């Protein structure tokens, strides 16, 4: 199953590198002209994802005394509900650009998938600057108990939203509307 998913991801990444040819109607003289549009893509070789230890993740998750909204999502590329909510987060990243908000995705895939499935996912979704890798085998029950009120690490996706001392935790897939409501509640 993993090989199938990996194959689909690789094929998707490769097909994204193709040039598109579109026909554009010229309203002035009603002649057809052809325009080549190249979709910008990121090569897998250029994707450098940050690796954190559990201690570094814990430090990252600590409350910060500033006005920045921190949205941190724990996910894996093999997780269907995780992949279903990623477009909602990507839309919010675009929508909230320039605002005091930081979106981070902490990947808990197997370490053996980091250079394949995770890099491919990051490149395809242009999220390489937002992804942190953590070795899920090093995340023990003490890590979860120390860092989360509602999450024991048993299921993903899991999102924690923080601003100052206020925290909102969500286990499970979030719809676009649910994400909107949670983010709006921090304004």
Rosetta blueprint (number, residue, H / E / L):
1 X L
2 X H
3 X H
4 X H
5 X H
6 X H
7 X H
8 X H
9 X H
10 X H
11 X H
12 X H
13 X H
14 X H
15 X H
16 X H
17 X L
18 X L
19 X E
20 X E
21 X E
22 X E
23 X E
24 X E
25 X E
26 X L
27 X L
28 X L
29 X L
30 X L
31 X L
32 X E
33 X E
34 X E
35 X E
36 X E
37 X E
38 X E
39 X L
40 X L
41 X L
42 X L
43 X L
44 X H
45 X H
46 X H
47 X L
48 X L
49 X L
50 X E
51 X E
52 X E
53 X L
54 X H
55 X H
56 X H
57 X H
58 X H
59 X H
60 X H
61 X H
62 X L
63 X L
64 X L
65 X L
66 X L
67 X L
68 X L
69 X E
70 X E
71 X E
72 X E
73 X E
74 X E
75 X E
76 X L
77 X L
78 X L
79 X L
80 X H
81 X H
82 X H
83 X H
84 X H
85 X H
86 X H
87 X H
88 X H
89 X H
90 X H
91 X H
92 X H
93 X H
94 X H
95 X H
96 X L
97 X L
98 X L
99 X L
100 X L
101 X E
102 X E
103 X E
104 X E
105 X E
106 X E
107 X E
108 X L
109 X L
110 X L
111 X H
112 X H
113 X H
114 X H
115 X H
116 X H
117 X H
118 X H
119 X H
120 X H
121 X H
122 X H
123 X H
124 X H
125 X H
126 X L
127 X L
128 X L
129 X L
130 X L
131 X E
132 X E
133 X E
134 X E
135 X L
136 X H
137 X H
138 X H
139 X L
140 X L
141 X H
142 X H
143 X H
144 X H
145 X H
146 X H
147 X H
148 X L
149 X L
150 X L
151 X L
152 X L
153 X L
154 X L
155 X L
156 X L
157 X L
158 X E
159 X E
160 X E
161 X E
162 X E
163 X E
164 X L
165 X L
166 X E
167 X E
168 X E
169 X E
170 X E
171 X E
172 X L
173 X L
174 X L
175 X L
176 X H
177 X H
178 X H
179 X H
180 X H
181 X H
182 X H
183 X H
184 X H
185 X L
186 X L
187 X L
